[in-house]
Amino acid sequence: MGPQKAAVFMLSLQEAQAGKILQMMDDEEIRSLSSYMATLGTVNASLVEELIKNFSEQLSTSGSLVGTFESTERLLTKVMNPERVQQIMEEIRGPSGRTMWDKLGNVNEAVLANYLKNEYPQTVAVILTKVKPSHAARVLALLPENFAMEVVMRMLRMETVQKDILAHVEKTLRTEFMTNLARSNRADSKGLMAEIFNSFDRSTENRFMAALEERTPDMAQQIKQLMFTFEDLQRLDPSGVQVLLRQVPKEQLMIALKGASEAMKEIFFSNMSERAAKMMRDDMAASGPVRLRDVDEAQSAIVATAKSLADANEIILSSGGDSSDELVY
């Protein structure tokens, strides 16, 4: 019986029956079978009947089967301890890699940076020494500037990391970050697709985006938002910032800058008049705290405005990954 047929067969059994079979398999067999079960999707009832008619007459009238990550995890939980189930599900849901550090190296840098910005600088320093330098560089570039420099200083001063400390960091990543990442795997796939779209030339990007908008407008919009972040606006030249400032409501910019790095704030303030910059700084100080959700919404709106201006050729947005996007004076 091939692995796909075995997956159909397992999902058609009652959990107790399937559990007895799983107990007789080793980890590698369970991991392989679970991968097929989790990605099986909907199986036509007639195909189910054809595949397993020799095993159970009941299946001939059982209807379709739906193999999902959730149904697979629920089945495994019946016969295994939670830690073992978590490891198997993490393996089949991604990211790929044999060790925790291999997996971390395959996590989108924006996703990783968003998680690490809330950790202690020393913890982040330990983590970034364990991934590839190129990946660490991309993550550092996305962290708030002061925080990133603190991490850099910790990395420079770091000596050999004790095994128990490294094991603790690895365990925390596995139980907290990787678990949450697996749950939001679809969002991470969108991030990967946004990177691919960012690498297209303008005509190819427009062609693919138009096709995606026709098929699934919501998905296209989410990828658009991921393709260029608020912090990426630092790559705008002064004239581009000034054009953007004329299109962005003051209140919206004020909320967006509340959650921005000092470098990002300076980009905008330096392109305002001295009086306007002082007034906005004073207003921001007097406004008190704002919800992170409001900051995210304001920043997303400004990025959307920047994209519209770029589409109208009023400003130039550099992806940061292609030197041909740079301006030469």
Buried (B, 14 or more C-beta within 10 A) or exposed (E): EEEBEBBBBBBBBEBEEBBEBBEEEEEEEBBBBBBBBBBBEEBEBEEBBEBBEEEBEEBBEEEEBEBBBEBBBEBBBEBBEEEBBBBBBBBBBBBEBEEBBBBBBBBBBBBBBEBBBEBEBBBBBBBBBBBEEEBBEBBBEBBBBEBBEBBBEBBEEEEEBEEEEBEEBBEBBBEEBBBEBBEEEEEBEBBBBBBEBBEBEEEEBEEBBEEBBEEEEEBBEBBBBBBBBBBBBBBBBEEBBBBBBEEBEEEBBBBBBBBBBEEBBBBBBEBBEEEEBEEBBEEBEEEEEBEEEBBBBBBBBBBBBBBEBBEEEBBBBBBBEEEEEEEEE
